[in-house]
Amino acid sequence: MRMRLLLGLIALIAMHGFAAAQNWPAKQPIRVIVSNTPGSAIDLAGRLVFDQVSKQIGQTIIVENRPGAANTIGIRAVASADPDGYTILVTTSAIAIAPHTHKNLPYDTTGDLRGVIPLGNVSNVMVAPAGRFKSLNDLVAAAKAKPGALSYASIGPGSTGHFSAERLAVTAGFKALHVPYKGSPEAVQDVAAGRVDFFFTAAVPALGMIREKKVDALAVSSSSRSSLLPDVPTTVQAGYPNSEYNFWIGVFAPAATPAAILTRLHDEARKALMKEEVKERLAKLGVEPMDMNREQFDAYFRKEIELNGELIKAANISAN
């Protein structure tokens, strides 16, 4: 009797989940929580894509910014939300860093969340004081000649700029002094003034200073060249295999969300990403395409967590 009741309960739950997936989206707003500040490239990319998704599905989509605590505030809001497809997360590759840099996360990254689709990879460029180094190889040679003498900026421990620099340093075999800043503008200004030797930053905010030759662009940390800086090699192309570090934007949902809803979300977001207007506007933000299906992206994000753990050990980065 107990077994029949248990099986009946399981069947009832499964039927409810199936019905919810079949009816999604019902006539109620969908919340997209962005874990970054309003006006950032991440925020603008999320709004751009989901504005198009809203038009496609004829449904109201409300974008809500929940920045702070290295993205974990926004991530937690979605990790603990009902898995019904009405609360979705837009965040960055920081989601794959936090499990190693924060000792007491208020959620289980891989247990509470599922990757849906990447919105793209943000071009990250290494800038150095104008005329100080002829190339990335020149910088690496200088760093090896005087271990620890060179310094690099970041917008804080655990940031993409921090990890991009450490990935290169570990791969190329040199040591450099980490100098954290409150924001990118201050860091780029200090690079231009020669107070720090290099900085991995999003390409768009640095373009003006690169074009004005106030700083030199030596390499990009991503897997492929940036369309904004086509003449600048990747760190791998410059001769350092396995040195790439990608700063991506992705869409996530609570882990127990029915597969049919996750697939529909992926398909609608991908359809939006294929629109010429959306592609052009993302390109202007420095967001490069990352074409993956739902399963590929979820596996990719989990592998990123593993790789970040290896980097943290190799670079001896401490957790907060």
C-alpha positions in Angstrom: 0.0 0.0 0.0 2.8 2.4 0.9 4.6 1.6 -2.3 1.4 2.3 -4.3 0.9 5.6 -2.5 4.6 6.6 -3.1 4.4 5.7 -6.8 1.1 7.6 -7.1 2.7 10.7 -5.5 5.6 10.5 -7.9 3.3 10.2 -10.9 1.2 13.2 -9.6 4.4 15.4 -9.3 5.6 14.3 -12.7 2.2 15.1 -14.3 2.2 18.6 -12.6 5.7 19.3 -13.9 4.7 18.1 -17.4 1.5 20.3 -17.3 3.5 23.3 -16.2 6.0 22.8 -19.0 3.3 22.4 -21.6 1.6 25.6 -20.5 4.8 27.7 -20.3 4.8 30.6 -20.7 1.4 31.4 -19.2 0.2 35.0 -19.1 2.4 36.1 -16.3 5.6 38.1 -16.4 9.0 36.4 -16.6 11.7 37.9 -14.4 15.2 38.0 -15.7 17.6 38.7 -12.9 20.9 40.3 -14.0 23.7 39.9 -11.4 25.5 43.0 -12.6 25.0 46.7 -12.4 22.6 48.6 -14.8 24.4 49.9 -17.9 27.2 47.3 -17.8 27.8 45.2 -21.0 26.3 42.2 -19.2 23.1 44.1 -18.3 22.8 45.6 -21.8 23.3 42.2 -23.5 20.7 40.6 -21.3 18.2 43.3 -21.9 18.8 43.3 -25.7 18.3 39.5 -26.0 15.3 39.2 -23.7 13.6 42.2 -25.3 13.7 40.2 -28.5 12.6 37.0 -26.7 9.6 39.0 -25.2 8.5 39.9 -28.7 8.9 36.4 -30.0 6.8 34.7 -27.2 4.3 37.6 -26.7 5.1 37.7 -23.0 6.2 40.5 -20.6 9.7 40.1 -19.5 11.0 42.2 -16.6 14.7 42.7 -16.2 15.8 43.2 -12.6 19.4 44.1 -11.5 20.7 42.4 -8.4 24.4 43.2 -8.3 26.9 42.8 -5.4 29.0 40.3 -3.6 30.9 39.2 -6.8 27.5 38.4 -8.5 26.4 36.0 -5.7 23.4 38.1 -4.7 21.7 37.8 -8.1 22.8 34.2 -8.5 21.3 33.2 -5.1 17.9 34.9 -6.0 17.6 32.5 -8.9 19.1 29.4 -7.3 16.4 29.6 -4.6 13.5 30.6 -6.9 10.6 28.3 -7.9 11.8 26.1 -10.9 8.9 27.1 -13.1 10.6 29.1 -15.9 9.5 32.5 -14.5 12.7 33.4 -12.8 15.9 33.4 -15.0 19.4 34.5 -14.4 21.8 36.4 -16.6 25.3 36.3 -15.2 29.0 36.0 -16.2 31.7 33.5 -15.9 32.1 34.7 -12.3 29.6 32.0 -11.5 32.3 29.5 -12.2 34.8 31.3 -10.0 32.8 31.9 -6.8 32.7 28.3 -5.7 36.5 28.5 -5.1 36.8 32.1 -3.9 33.9 32.2 -1.5 34.0 29.8 1.4 30.3 29.9 2.4 28.2 30.4 -0.7 24.4 30.6 0.0 23.7 28.1 -2.8 25.1 25.0 -4.5 26.3 26.2 -7.9 26.1 22.9 -9.8 23.3 21.5 -7.7 20.9 24.5 -7.8 21.4 25.8 -11.3 21.4 24.6 -14.9 23.1 26.4 -17.8 20.6 27.3 -20.6 22.6 29.2 -23.2 25.6 31.5 -23.6 24.9 35.0 -24.8 28.5 35.5 -25.9 32.1 36.0 -24.9 33.2 39.5 -23.9 36.6 40.4 -25.5 39.2 41.0 -22.8 42.3 42.8 -23.9 45.7 43.2 -22.2 46.7 46.9 -22.2 50.1 48.2 -21.2 51.7 51.6 -21.0 52.3 53.0 -24.5 55.8 52.1 -25.7 56.8 50.1 -22.7 56.7 46.6 -24.3 56.9 45.8 -28.0 54.7 42.7 -27.7 53.4 40.2 -25.3 56.6 38.2 -25.6 58.5 41.3 -24.6 56.4 41.7 -21.5 56.8 38.0 -20.6 60.6 38.3 -21.0 60.7 41.3 -18.8 58.6 39.6 -16.1 60.9 36.5 -16.2 64.0 38.6 -16.0 62.9 40.2 -12.7 60.4 37.9 -11.0 57.7 39.9 -9.1 58.9 43.3 -10.4 56.1 43.7 -12.9 52.6 44.6 -11.6 49.1 44.1 -13.1 45.8 45.7 -12.3 42.4 44.1 -11.8 39.0 45.2 -10.4 39.5 42.9 -7.5 40.4 39.4 -6.4 38.4 36.8 -8.3 37.6 39.1 -11.2 38.1 38.1 -14.8 41.0 40.5 -15.1 42.7 38.8 -12.1 42.2 35.3 -13.4 43.2 36.2 -17.0 46.5 37.6 -15.7 47.1 34.6 -13.4 46.2 32.1 -16.2 48.8 33.8 -18.4 51.4 34.0 -15.6 51.0 30.3 -14.7 51.2 29.2 -18.4 54.1 31.5 -19.3 56.0 30.9 -16.1 56.4 34.3 -14.5 55.3 36.1 -11.3 53.8 39.6 -11.2 52.3 41.8 -8.4 48.5 42.0 -8.2 47.2 45.5 -7.7 43.4 45.6 -7.2 41.3 48.6 -8.1 37.7 49.7 -7.4 36.9 50.0 -11.1 38.2 49.7 -14.6 38.5 53.5 -15.4 41.0 54.0 -12.5 43.0 50.9 -13.5 43.3 51.9 -17.2 44.3 55.5 -16.2 47.1 54.1 -14.0 48.2 51.8 -16.8 48.4 54.9 -19.2 50.3 56.8 -16.5 52.8 53.9 -16.2 52.0 53.1 -12.6 51.1 49.5 -13.3 52.5 47.4 -16.2 49.4 45.7 -17.6 45.7 45.1 -17.2 43.2 42.7 -18.8 40.0 44.7 -19.3 36.9 44.5 -21.5 37.8 45.8 -24.9 35.0 48.5 -25.3 36.0 50.7 -22.4 39.6 50.6 -23.4 39.1 51.3 -27.2 39.4 55.0 -26.9 42.7 55.0 -25.1 44.0 52.3 -27.5 43.1 54.3 -30.5 44.6 57.5 -29.0 47.8 55.5 -28.3 47.7 56.2 -24.6 48.0 52.4 -24.0 49.1 49.5 -26.2 46.9 46.5 -26.8 49.3 43.5 -26.6 46.9 40.5 -26.7 43.3 39.3 -25.9 42.7 36.6 -23.4 39.8 34.9 -25.2 39.9 31.8 -27.4 39.6 33.9 -30.6 40.4 37.4 -31.7 38.1 40.3 -31.0 36.2 41.7 -33.9 36.9 45.1 -32.3 40.6 44.5 -32.4 41.2 42.2 -35.3 45.0 42.9 -35.5 45.6 42.0 -31.8 46.6 38.3 -31.3 45.2 36.0 -28.6 47.6 35.0 -25.9 47.6 31.5 -27.5 48.5 32.9 -30.9 51.3 34.9 -29.2 52.9 31.6 -28.3 51.4 30.5 -24.9 49.2 27.4 -25.3 46.4 26.9 -22.8 46.7 30.5 -21.6 43.2 31.6 -22.8 40.7 32.9 -20.3 37.1 33.6 -21.5 34.8 36.1 -19.9 31.4 35.0 -21.0 27.8 35.9 -20.3 25.3 33.1 -19.8 21.6 32.4 -19.0 20.8 30.0 -16.1 17.7 28.6 -14.5 16.9 26.7 -11.3 18.1 23.1 -11.6 14.6 21.5 -11.2 13.1 23.5 -14.0 11.4 21.0 -16.4 13.5 20.1 -19.4 10.8 21.3 -21.8 11.0 24.8 -20.4 14.8 24.9 -20.4 14.7 23.8 -24.1 12.1 26.4 -25.0 14.2 29.1 -23.2 17.3 28.0 -25.1 15.5 27.9 -28.5 13.9 31.4 -28.0 17.2 33.0 -26.8 19.1 31.4 -29.7 16.5 32.7 -32.2 16.9 36.2 -30.7 20.7 35.9 -30.9 20.4 35.1 -34.6 18.6 38.3 -35.4 20.9 40.6 -37.4 20.0 43.7 -35.3 20.8 41.8 -32.1 24.1 40.5 -33.5 25.2 43.9 -34.6 24.4 45.5 -31.3 26.1 42.8 -29.3 29.2 43.2 -31.5 29.3 46.9 -30.6 29.3 45.9 -27.0 32.3 43.6 -27.7 30.3 40.4 -27.2 31.4 37.7 -29.5 29.2 34.7 -30.5 29.3 31.4 -28.6 27.1 28.9 -30.4 26.3 26.0 -28.0 23.2 23.9 -27.4 21.8 23.6 -23.9 23.7 20.5 -22.9 27.0 21.8 -24.3 26.7 25.0 -22.3 25.8 23.3 -19.1 28.8 21.0 -19.5 31.0 23.9 -20.4 30.1 25.9 -17.3 30.7 22.9 -15.1 34.1 22.3 -16.7 35.0 26.0 -16.2 34.4 25.5 -12.4 36.9 22.6 -12.5 39.5 24.6 -14.5 39.2 27.6 -12.2 39.9 25.3 -9.2 43.1 24.1 -10.9 44.2 27.6 -11.6 43.5 28.7 -8.0 45.8 26.0 -6.7 48.5 26.7 -9.3 48.5 30.4 -8.6 48.0 30.0 -4.9 44.9 32.3 -4.8 43.2 32.3 -1.4 39.4 32.2 -0.8 37.5 34.9 0.9 
